[in-house]
Amino acid sequence: MADLRFAALPGSIALLLDKIHSVLLSPGFAKDTTSASLWKRLESSLASISYVIHDAVEPRCNSHGVYAWLLRLEYAVYDAEDSVDDILFEPARLEVEAIARNLKYQALRCRDEFFSSLRLVLSLDEKPIWINGNLVEDIDVIAKEMDKYGFIKRETRDELRLSDSLPATSLLDETAIYGREEDRSNIVGLLLSGDENLDAIALVGTGGLGKTTLAQLVYNDEKVRAHFELKAWVGVHTDFEVDRITRIILKAPTFCSIEGDMSLELLLDKLSASLDGKKFLLVLDDVRNEDINKWNDLETSLKSGARGSKIIVTTRSQGVADCLGCSIRYQLNPLTEDSCRSLLAKSAYAGRDRSEIAMLEDIGMKILKTCGGIPLSVRVIGGLLRFKKSREEWCHVLEDLRKANNHDSISSIVLLSYYHLPALLKLCFAYCSLFPIDYEFHKEELVLLWMAAGFLQMSSGQSMETVGAECVDGLLKRSFFIPIDNSHFKMHDLIHCFAEDVSKELCLRWESSDQAANPQRIRHLSLLRNERDIPEMLSVVLHWNRLRTFYLIDSRSCQISPQALKDIFPRIRRLRVLSLPHFPHAKLPHSIGKLKYLHYLDVSHSALASLPESLSTLYFLQTLILTNCYSLLMLPQGIVKLVNLRKLGIKGAGLMQMPKKMSRLTSLQSLTNFIVGHGGSSIKELGALPNLHGSLSVSGLQNVSSPSDASGANLKAMLYLDELELEWSCNNEDPATDQKEVLENLKPSVELKKLSIRFYGGKEFPKWLGDSSFSKIISLHLSDCINCKSFPPLGRLSSLEHLIIERIGGIKSIGHEFYGVDVYGCKPFQSLKTLKFVEMSQWEEWILLEVDGQEFPCLEEFYVINCPLLKGDLPKSLPALVKLEICNCEQLEASLPQTSECCVPKLDNCDEVEKRSNDNQTAPSSREDGNQQFSTSMGSIKDLHESLSISELQDVSSASHASEANLEAMQYLDELELEKTPQDKTLPKIDGEI
């Protein structure tokens, strides 16, 4: 079988041909006949190879000679790519520097003159030192050797185009689960029963059967969440590293924070203390190591938990269950035929009409039989079949599966699906092997890396980012990725292992210096944090002069010195991707300017106080990430020369202003922040960047020179911007009228989805805020606008789901203007799910609509916090409400709204509020729903009978008040904790079921 690692080679050849074509079409190139003829020879030879390359990498028996031929071809393709980059860099440099001097004509002339002297790069007499032999001659020979292997020519196709698009579906729907409800119920029952000191349950089954998925269902079950005080999930995988496992447990949201340099002994002590007397649930996912000594080290600390604590272990091995002393082994069985059919239909039949499905169903059932009831197999084969339109294509898939004759059905199905991937997706998928098992990919980050690696090209008017997003979606729809949410995803461990196979020796995830590697082939390298090995590893990397990716993973303390980087940079000049997060030094070496092909640089969370000016000569740079570089106060002025820059991430950096002439960065697609300073770029420079996507925060607005500058920013033209934050200084002393005009002129696009305004000093909000044309806004956050005395008609924002209002100090009354009901037929806040008022110090009254049911019909969460002067009523009916919190509203005398049955209010320091439940309200359905805390007087809760469970009552000061509480009538009370209770007071009679 041709080696899997060559399966992506057709895509690499297609990318190279695309680049060569762009070189041949460059102005001035055709004037030089020697260079042009050499490049045309190269293009011709590669084109002839492209006709047979698919046959050469097919999964069928081949001779050792074919392997050697493919290996030579692969080397030659990479060398040719480097040669193209050499050619493209110099005219790019000349053009950028001429443009910097405002000499556009000279820039074009420089470019033409360079191409007319191109023979120096690829003449037969000149051999750049990084090429072994003559590149054109070598590829000519490779092309001539094709005939002796008998490869079959195929019709060429657009390798860089994805398959025909499918009907849009939610990618989260791809995770639909079938046939595990009984298993889920059984495991939940096991977790909620028993009172042993520490009980371990093993979910045992073959890979791909759904053990992790079942464990996740159980872990997120409402009853389970309410039953355990603490929960943690750890992906264990190959190595049972007690240090790593302990750290992950302690970092879980319900546990505590830890220091980075704690020893294992201290970590285990902290774990023991954190668990002391608490009932916890721990999931150890995908355990493979059977070293009982390592388990014993961890088990000792786990035993400090309360009785009834549970551990779920997912594993493929009964030996692991024995090693961990699991008292219960739950054997997971394959899915039933009906469940498999439902799972297949979810993906394979998506978007097809009934007649198509009827034509394919019988073949689909035959294909299902090859899956053995394994959910992963069904998902992957379904992902393949959804892109096969005809019955004939489905029959070919069935035939290929039968030919495989492999007892490991998952491997056969994944292999077949991989070979049917478009060439572009093969390249992108193989690159993912750089990341460890269980790694949570972020969509934008991965697309930027693919772009830097050279996989993505602008196509049919689509940006590279759009093409990359389609690649992610394509791999999700084929079940090579598992969605977590709309922007994050993972790979199944079996799929991840397959990615390692297909990228072998080209991509290396280096976890220790003991790993063998072939420096001649390695192009992409990631390092997992291991401080002891890093110096030795770096000494090896010095000799990997073909390296294109250097990516540091899981580095909370980057143990690479500036001197080490100074030594490495001149040796790895072909680098496209450099990721050094958490770099602990104040400066990067000046030699970073040697990395002239660099496309991606990430030094986020670093101690950098400045960036070298040589950074401004990296003309190919597309992505620069400086997130949370708190000490970085300025960017190099020359950064505006980076005209290919598409992503500038500076959120959390300490920047005081932007460099002058930011408007030159016209390729920018993502700019996280724009800081208006006294000496840098004016806000009107933003007007030249209309293609910004994602989120943008504009701060320092008190430094805007004039309202006309704000108008020049032209935010309304940024149609692709989803989120916008506008922020003045917290010490804002500018005239309120100027600020009102500035904000009026900062009107964003009506395509905006999220808006935040902070520290605005005007007396009223602009007219556009609350305009019904902003029909796509789903989130609005107004905070610290201390002079505003009224709200705009926010009720007219038809899609608004989340509204947070904090510290609007001038507001005394909220009335009908808030709802915008002066417009006939307007129904306010029809989509609102969250409403929060916080620290409204002057707010006295809330004038409600007279007709109930028109306001807040979808509201799920309602908060009124620290509004000490508020009096009067609250909305009378909030039928969808599930969470209500009213705190420190001492003068509020309102009745609680009528709510859904599951809503349990949290009240604190608002004794005058009449707390009463709905007439038809029943008891909370779970302990979690009822386990709310009330800090109040006993007398004020006398009406909370059947509808609430209460876990904490504080400051019981008198027996008479305690009697008034009538706890005996609270038949659903599960737990009662009394704090600050005088010893001489008598408690009321309590229901015997507590």
N, C-alpha and C positions, 0 to 999 in steps of 0.2 A: 504494500500500500504506500502510495506517495505520502511523505511525511506531512502530518497535519499542519506543521508550522508554515508550509508553503501555500496554504489555502487562501491566504489574503494577498498573495502576490499579484493576481490580476488587478486588484484595486491599486496597488502601488505602481504598477506599470501604467494604469490609466491616469493616475495623478501626475506621473512624470511626463507622459505624452501631452497632457494638458498644459504643463509648464513650458515644455519645449515649444509648443504651438504659440504660446504667448510671447516667447523670446523671438521666434521667427517673424512674428507680426510687429515687433517693436520698431519704432521709427529709426531709420538709418541703418538697420541691421542688413538689409538686402544689398546695400552699397558695397559690402565687403564680401566678395565672392568666395574667398578661401574659408572664412569662418562659416558662412551660410551653407556652403556645400558640406562641411563637416557635420553641422547640426542637422541638415536634411538627411544625411546618411544615418545619423543616430536615430532620427525620427522614423525613417523607413525600416530600419532593422527592428526597432521596438514594435512598430506596427505589425510587422510580419509575425513576431513572437506572440503578439496579443491574439492572433487568430487561433493559436494552438494552446495557449497557456491554460485554458480551462480543462482541456483534455489531459494536460501534463500533471495537473494537481488533483485529478479525480481520485476518489477513494477506491482504487483497484490495484492489482499487483503490478509492480514496476521493477525494473532492474536497478542495481546499485548505480549504474551509469546515469539514470534519470535523476536520482538524488543529487549526484555530483553536478549535473547540468543545472538543476534548479538552484543549487547553492551558489554556483558561479554567477548565475543570472541575478540572484538576490543581491549579492555584493555589488555587482555592476550597476544595478538600479539605484542603490543607495549612493554610490559614488557619483552617478550621473545627476542625482538630485542635488548633491553638494555642489557640483559644477554649475548647475543652473543658478543656485543661490549666489555663488560667487559672481556670476554675470549680472544678476539683478541688483546686487548690493551697491556696487559702485555708482551706477547712474542714479540710484535712489539717493545716495549721499550727495552727489553733485546737485541734484534737483532740490533737495531739502535745504541745502546751504544757500543755494541761489535764491530760493523763495524767501529764506530768512532775511536776505538783503533786498527783498522786494524787487527782484529781477526775474520776472517770470519768463521773458524771452530768453534770457541767458540760461535759465534752467532747462528749457527745451533744447537749446543749442548744445549744452553740455551733454545732455542725454544722447543726442544724435551723434555727436563726435565720439562719444565713448563706444557706441555700437559699431561705428565705422572702423575702429581699431581693435576689434574683438579677437582678431587672429592670435593675439598674445595668450589668450586663455586656453584655446584648444588646438593649437597648431600641432602638426605631427612632430615638430622638433622640440616643442616646449612641453614638459611634463611636470605639472604641479607636484610638490613633494608628497601630497596626500593620496596620489593615484599610483597604484602599482601597475606599471605598464601603460599602454595607450588605451584610453577608454573606448574610443570609437572602434578601434581595431578589435578589441575584446568582445564588444557587443556584436560586431559583424560576424565574428567567429561563432559566437553562441547561436546566432540566428541561422548560420549555415549548418550547424550540427543538428538542427531539429529533424531533418529528414531521416537520419539514421535511427531515430526512435519511433518512427511511424505514428506520430501524433496526428490526430484527426482535426482538420480545420473546422471551425465553427463560425457561424455568422457573428460578427462583432456586435456588441451592445454597449449602451451607455453605462459603464460600470459605476459611475458616480451618481447615477440617478436611482432613487429608491423606487420600490414597487408602486403600482397604482394605489392611490389613496383609497382608504376605506371609509364608510360612514363613521362620523365622529361618535365615540363612546367615552364614558368616564373611565380613565385608566384604573381607578380604584375598583371599578366593577370587575376587573380581571381577577381580583382576589376572592371572588365569591366562593363559598365553602359548601360542599355537598357531602351528605352521608356521614357526618360526624356528630350529630346531635345526641345520639345515645351515648357515644363515648364521652362527650362533654359532660352530660348529666352524671355519668358514672364517676368521673374523676372529681367533679365538684362535690358529689356526695362523700367521696373518700376524704377530701380536704376538710369538709365541715364536720366530720365525725371523728371520734377517737380523741383521747386526752393524754396520749403518751408524751414523754419528755421531748422527743424529737423523732419524727416519723418521716421516712423517705419512700417516695413512690417512683418507680422506674417505668417510663413509657418506652417500650422496646419494640423495634421494628426496623425493617430494611430502609436504606436511604431513599428519600423521595416519597415515603408513605404518608407524610403529613404529621410527624411527631411534633415538630416545632409549631406548626399551625394550630394543632390541638392544644398544646401548652399555652399558646397565646390566647386562644379562646377562653380557656379556664382562668388564666391570669387576669384577664380583663372582665371576667364575670362580676356582675354587681354584688351578688351574695358573697363572693370570695373577697372582693374589695372591702366590704363591710366587716368581714369576719376577722381579717388580719390587720394588726396595727402597723406593721412594716412589711414592705414587699421589695424584692430586688430580682433582677434578671441578669444572668451572666452567660454569654456565649463562650463555651470552654474550648471546644474543638480539639486539636491534636495534643497540645501540651496542657497538662493540669498545673498551671503556674499559680501557686498559692498567693504570691505577692500580688499579681495582676488581678486575680479573682477577688481578693480581699479589698483591694482599692475600688473595684467596680461596685461591690456591695456597698461600701461606705459612701460612695458618690451618688447612690440612688436617692431620689428626691425625698424619701421619707427618713433617710438616715442623717448623716452629718458631713461636714467638710473635713478635708485632711490636708496636711502639709505634704509637699512633693517629695521631700527627702527622708521620710520616716522609714525606719527599718522594719523588716517583716515582724519582728517581735512586738514592736510598738503598734503596728497595724493590727495584729491579732488581738492585742490587749484592748485597743480602741473598739474593735468589732465586738468583743465580749462585753464591754461596758455598754455599748450602744444597744445590744440585744437584751441586756439584763432585765428579766421579768416581763419581756414583751413578746406577744404572739406574732410570729413572722412567717412569711412565705418566701422561699428562695427557689428560683428555677435555675438549674444548671443544664444548659442546653448543649446538645451534641457532645457528650463526654465520650472520649475514646481511650484515654489513658487508664491503665489498670494498676497504677502504682499506689498501693494501699497506704504507704508511709505519708505521701503528700496529702491524701484525704484525711488521715488522722490528725495532721497539723491543723487543718481547717475545722474539723469536726469538734475539737475541744472548745473552740470559741463559740461555735454555733449552739452548743449545749447550754449556754447561759440563757437562752431564750425561754419564754414561758411554756408551760405544758400546752400541747395542742399545736405547737409550731410544726410546719411541714416543709419538706423539700421535694421538688419534682425534678427528676433526672430524665432527660431524653437521651437515648443511646441506641446504637445498632447492636450492642454486645451484651449478652447475658453476663459475661465476665465482669463488665463494669458494674452491673447491678449487684453482683456478689461482692465486689470490692468495696462498694459504698454502703453495703449492709442494708440495701433496700428491702423493707419488710413486705412490700407489695410490688409485684411485677405485672404490669398491665400490657399485654401483648396486643399491639395494634394490627388489625387485619386489613387486607386490601379492600377497596371500595366495591360495593355491589355493582352489578351491571347497570341498574337504573341510575345510580349516582354517577357512574362514569358517563352515561349517555347525557345526563343533565350538564355535567361539567364540559363535555365536548361541545355540546350545543351552544354553550355560553360564548365560546371563542370561534369555533369552526363555522358556525352558521350565522354569525353576526352580520347583519345587513342584507341577508338573502331573503327573497320572497319564498312563499310556501312551495311553489312549483320547483324551484331550485333545490330546496331542502329535500323534497320527495325524491328527486332524481339522484341525490347523493347519499341518502340515509343508509342504504344497504351496504355500500362501500365503507361508509363511516363505521358501521358495526363490525365489519371485518377488521378494520384498522384498530378498533378499540380492543379487540381480542389480543393483539400483540402487546398491549400496555400492561397486562397482568394486574389490573385494578390499582395501579400506582398513580396517585394524583399528579405527580410531577410529569410523568410520561404523557398522561392525557392532556395536560396543559400545553406541553411543548409541541406535541403532534397537532393539537388543535390550533396553536399559533402558526404552524406551518400550513395547515389546510385552509385557514381563513384567507390566505393569499393565493390559493389555487382555485381558479374559477370554474373549470370544467370537470366533468366526470372522468374524462380521460386523464387529466392531471392527478386526480385522486387515485385512479387505478395505478398510475406509475408509482405513487408513494407507497401503496400497498405492496406492489411488486418489489420495490427496493427494500422494504422492511423484511419481506420473506427471504430475499437473497442474503440479507445480513446474517441470518441463522445464528444469532448471538443470544446466548442464555441471559446476558445482561441487557434487558430490553431498554432500560433507561439510556445506556451508552449508545445503543444503536439509534434510538430516536433522536437524542441530542446531536449525534454526529450527522444524521441525515438532515435535520433541521438546519444545522450550521452550514452544510454544503449548499443549501438552498438560499442562504442569506445573500442579499445583494453584496457585491464586493466591498462597498463602502462600509456596510455594517460589520463585515468581517474584520476590517482594520480597527474600527472603533471598539468592537467587543474584545479583541485580543489585548488592547491597551489596558483594559480594566483589570487584567491580572496583576498589575502593579500594586493593587490595593489588597489588604488582608481579607480573609474570610470574615463575613459579618460587617464589613465596612459599610457605613451609611453614605451613599453617594448623594451629593447635591447636584441637581440638574445643571445649574449654571456653571458650577466649577468644572464638571466633566466636559461640558461643551467647550469651554475655554481651553482646556487641555487638548482636546481633539483638534481644535483650531490651531493651537500652537504647534502640534505635531505635524501639521500640514495635511490632515485628512479632509478638511472641509474647504470647499471652494464656493464662491458666490455663483448661484445658478438661477437662470430664468427670472432675474430680478429679485431673487431671495437673498437675504444677507446670510453670512456664514453662521450666525447665531440661529437663524431660523432653520437652516439645513441641519445644524447640530441638534436642535430640539426635535426635529422630525426623526433623526437617528435614534434618540432616546425613546421616543414613542414607538418606533419600529421594533426596538428590542423589547420594550414592555409588552407590546401586543403579541410578540412571539414567545413570551414567558422566559426570556433570557434574563430579564430583570423582574423583581417583585416590588410593586409600588408600596410605599409607606404612606405618603400623602402626595399632593399634586407636584411637589418639587423634590421629593426624596425617595430613594429606592435602594434595594439590596440585591445581591445575587444569592441564589441557593448554593449551598456548599458544593454540591455535585456539579452545578454549572460553573462555579468558580474554578474547580479542579480542571474542568474541561478547558476553560480559558487559559489556564497555565500550560496545558498541553499544546494548544494551538499557537501560543506565543513563545514557546520554549526557545531559550537562548537569545531571542530578540528583546524580550522583556524579562527583567529579573527583579524580583522582590527579595532584597538581601537582608536576612534577619540575623546572620552571624558571619564572622570572617571565615568560618569553616566551610561555607557553601562554595562549591566549585562553580566556576563561570568561565566562559570563553570570551575573552576581551575583543576578539576579532568580530564577533557577531552581536554582542550586546549593544543595543541602541538606546534602550530605555531602562533606567535604574531607579528603584525606590529603596530607601533605607528605613527600616523600623528601628525605633529608638533603642539603642543598647550602648550606653556610654563607654563601656569597657572595650567594645570592638571598633568603635568609630575611628579612632586614630589609625588602626591597622587597615581598616577598610579604605580610608582615604588615601593611604599610601599605595594601595592597589589601583584605585580609580585614576591616579595620575597617569597611568599607562593606557587608559581606555579613550584614545583620541577620537573614536567614532561615536562617542556618547551624545545622545540628543536630549535625554530627559534625566534630570537629577532631582529627585523628589523625596524630601524628608517627611516621614509619616510619624505621627504620635510623638512629636517632640515638644515636651513642655519646657525643656532646657536644652537648647541646641548646643551640643558640645563640639562645635567647629570653630576654631580660632580664625581671626582675620589673616594670620600668616598662612594657615593651611589653605584658605581660599586664594590668597595671593599666589601660592604655588600652583594651585589646581587650574585656575582660570585660563592661563596661557596654554595649558595642555589639552583642554577640552573645548576648543574654539567652535566646534560644531553644535554646541548646546542650543536647544530651542526652548527647553523648559528648565527653570531653576526655582525650586521651592525650599526656602530656609526659614520657616516660621519659628518664632521664639528665639531669634538670634540675639544673644545676650550682650553684644558689644555695641559701642556708640557709632562705629563707622564700618562701612563696607570698603574693601580695598579698591583703589583707583583702577586696578587691572580688570574690573568687571567690564570696562569698556572694550576689552579684547573679545568679549562674547558677542560679536557683531551680528550673529544670526539669532540672537535671543528673541523669542516671541512672548515669553511668559515669565514674570518675576514676582514671587510671593515672599515678602519678608514681614508678614503681619505679626502682631504681638511682639515686636522686637524692641530693643533698647536704643535703636538708632536715633541719634540726635541730628544727623544730617545725611544727605545722599551725595555721593561723588558727582562732580560735574560731568565726568566721563559717561555717566548714565545717559546723558543727552545725545550720545552718538550711537545709541542702539536703535537704528532707524527701522528695524523690523519689529520692534516691540509692540505687541498688541494688548497685553494685559499687565498692569502694575497694581499689586495689592499691598497696601500699607495700613491695613485695618489695625486699630488699637496700638499704633506706634505713638504712645503718649508724649514722648520726648521730642518728636519730630515737629519743629515749629515752622519750617520753610521747605518748599520744594525747589529744586534747582531751576533757575530761570530758563535754562536751555531745554527744559522738558517740553516746551511748546514746539520744539523741532520734531517731536515724535509723531509725525503726521499719520502713522499707521496705528496709533494707540486707539483701542476700542473699549477698553475697560480701565477705569481709574478708581480703585477702591480705597478711600481715605476716611471711612467712618471710624470715629474714635481716635483719629490722629490729633496731635496738638497744634495743627496748622492755624496760623493767625490770619492768613490771607492766601489768595491764589496768585500764581505767577502772572505777570502781565501778558496780554495777548493770548489768553486761553482760547479765543475764537479761532486760532489756527488749528486746533485739534478737531478738525471737521469730521474725522472718522469715528469719534466717540459715540458709542452706543450705550454706555453705562457710566455715569458719574454719580457716585454716592453722595457727595457733598460739594457745595460751592460756598466758600467763606468770603464774605464781602469785608475787605480790610481797608486800611487807609492808603496803602501804597501799591496794592496789587491790581488785579483785574477788576474792572467795574462790573456790576451786575449785568450791564447791557451786553457783555461779551457772551452771555448765555444765548443771546438771540441768534448766534451763528451755529448753534448746536441743536437743531430741531429734531434730530433722530435719536435723542436720548430715550432709553427704555428703562423699565423697572422703577426704582425709587430714587428720588432726589431730595436732599435736605439743603435748603438755602438758609444760612445763618449769618449773623452780623448785619442784619437788615437796618440797624440803627446807623450804619455807615453809608447807606445809599445817599449819594450826593443830591439827587433830585428825583421827583416822581417820574420825570421823563426817562431817566435811566432805568427805572423799574419797568416802564412801558417797553423799553428797548430789549428787555430780557425775553419778551414775546413768549411767555409760558403757554399762552393759548394755542401756539402752533406745535407744541410738543404732544402730538397725538398718541404716542406710544408710551407715555409716562403713566404708570399705574398709581404710584404713591408720591405725595409731595408734602414736605414739612417746611413751614415758613417760621423763622425764629428771629426775634430781636434779642438784645442783651437783657439779662435779668435786672441790670442796673440802668434801665431805659429812661433817659431824661430828655429825649428829643420831643419837640412839639407834637401834640396829639394830632393836629390837623395835617401835618406833613406825613405822619404815619398812616393816616386814613387814606391819603392820596396814593401813597406808595402801595398799600395793600389793594386799593381799588385797581391799580395798574398791574398788579401781579395775578390777575385773573387767569386761572389755568384752563386747560382744554376740558371740554365737556366729557371727554373719554376717561377722566380721572376716576379712580376707584377709592382711594384713601387720601384724606387730607388732615393735616395737623397744623394748628396755629398756636404759637407759644410766645408769651411776653409781649404781645401786641399792646401798644399804649394808646391807641385811638379810643374815642368815646363811643363809637358805634362801629359795627362790622360793615363790610362793603356790601353793596347792593347785590352783587353776583352770588354771595354766599346765601344759599337757600333758594336760589332760582331753580325752577322746575326743569330747566334745560340740563342740569347736572343729574341726570337720571341714572347714572351708573355709579355714583358714590355709595359705597357700602359702609364706610367707616369715617367718622368725624370726631376729632379730638381738639377741644378748645381749652387752653389752660393758661393761667396767670395773665389774663387780660384784665388788669385791675381797674381800668377806667371805663370799661364798657357798661352801659346802663340798660341795654335791652338786647334781645336776641333777634336775629333775622328769622324769617319763616321757615324753620328747618323741617317742619312737617311736610313740606312740599317735595322733599328729596325722596322720591318714590322707592328707591332701592336701599335706602339707609337702614343698616342692620345694627350698627354699634355707634352709640353716641355717648361720649365721655365729656363732662363739663366740670372743670376744676378751677377753683380760685378765681372766679370772675367777680371781683370785689365790688363792682358798682351795681350789681343786679339786686334790686329790692323786690321786684314783682315779676312773675312770669305769667303772661296772659295769652290772649288769643293770637297775638302776633307771632308767638312761638310756634303755633300750629299752622299758621297760614290759611286759616279757614275763611278769610274774606273772599277767596276765589270760589265761585259757585261750583258745587259738586266735588270740592276737594275733600278727600278723606285723609287726615294726617297720619303719618308714621305707620303706614300699612305694612311695612316690612321690618320694623324695628324689633330687635331681639334683646339688646342690652342697652340699658339706660342707667347712667351713673352721674350723680351730683356729689361733688366732694369739696368740702371746705368753702362753702358759699357763705361767707361771714356776714353779709348784709341782707341775704335773702329772707323775706318776711312772709310772702304769700304766693300761693300757686292758684291762679284762677283756672278752673277746669272747664272743659266743654260741658254744655248743659245736657247733651244727648249722650248717654252711656253707650259704650260699644263701638264708638267711632274712633277712639284714640287707643293706640297700642294693642291692637288685636293679636299680635304675634309676640308680644314681649315675654321673654323667658327669664331674664335677670334684671332686677331693679335694686339700685343702691341709693340711699340718701345718707351721707356720712359727714359728720361735723358741720351741720347747718344749725347753729344754736338759736337763731332768731325765727326759724320757720314755724309758722302757725297754720291753722286751718286744715284743709282736707288733702287727702291723697286720692289718686284715681280710684273710683269705686269698684271697677271690675277689670281684672287682668286675667282673663281665662287661661292663657297659656303659661302663666308664671310658674317657674319651678324653684327660683331662688330669690329671696327677699331679705335685704339687710338694711336695718335702720339703726344708726349709731350716733350718739351724742347730739340728739335733737331734742333738747330739754323742754322746749316750749311747744312742741308738736302735740296736738290733741286729736289727731285724726283716728278714724277706724282703719283697721287693716283692709286692704282690697279683697274682694272676692277672687279667689285664685283656684288653680287646679288642685286636685286632691293631694298630689305629691309635694306641694310647696310647703316647706317648713321655715318660718321666718326666724331670722336671727336679730334680736333686739338688745340694745345695750345703751343704758343711760338715756332712756326716753320713757320715763315712768308714766307720763300722762297719756301715752298712746293706749287706746282701748284695744286690747289684743283679743280678737275673737276669730274663730274659724268659720268657714262656710257651713251652712246648715247641713249640706249633704256631704261634708268632708268625712273621710274615713281615716283609719289609722295609717301611718306611713308603712309602706310595703317592705321596708328593710331597715336594718339598724342604721345603715349609713344615712338614710333619709331622715331618721328621727334623731340621730345623735348630734343635736345642735346644742350650743352653749348659750345660756342666758345669764347675764349678770344683772340682776334686777331684784326687786323686793318680792317676798313671798306673796304678799297680798295682791300684787298686780297680776298674778298668773292664775287666779282662782277660776277663770273661765276656760283655761286650757285643759279640757277634759279628755275626750276620746281622740282628738285629732293629732296630738303631739306626744312624742317621746322626748324627754328632757334628761340630759346627762349631767348638768352642772347647775347648781343654784348657789349663789354667793351671798354672804353678808345677811344671814338669817338673824335678825336682831331681836325678834320677840316671838313668844309662843303664840300669841294671838294671831299674828300675821301668818305664822306657819299653819295654824288651824284653818285660816281662811283659804289657804291654797287648795284644800280639799284634794290631797294627793290620792286618797282612796278611790276617787272616781276616775283616775287616770289609768285605765285598765291596760293600756298599751305601753306603760312605762317599763323599760328594760333595765336601766341602770340609773342610779341616783348618787351623786357625789355632793356632799355638803361641805363648804369651806367657810372658815371664820364663824363657826357655830358656837355660841356661848354654851359652856358645859352645863349651866343651870337651867337651860331652856328645855321644854318638852316638845318632842317632835310629834307631828300629827300621825294618825293611823295611816299606814301605807298598804296598798293592795298586796295581797299575798303572792301574786305572780311575779313580783319584781325580782 
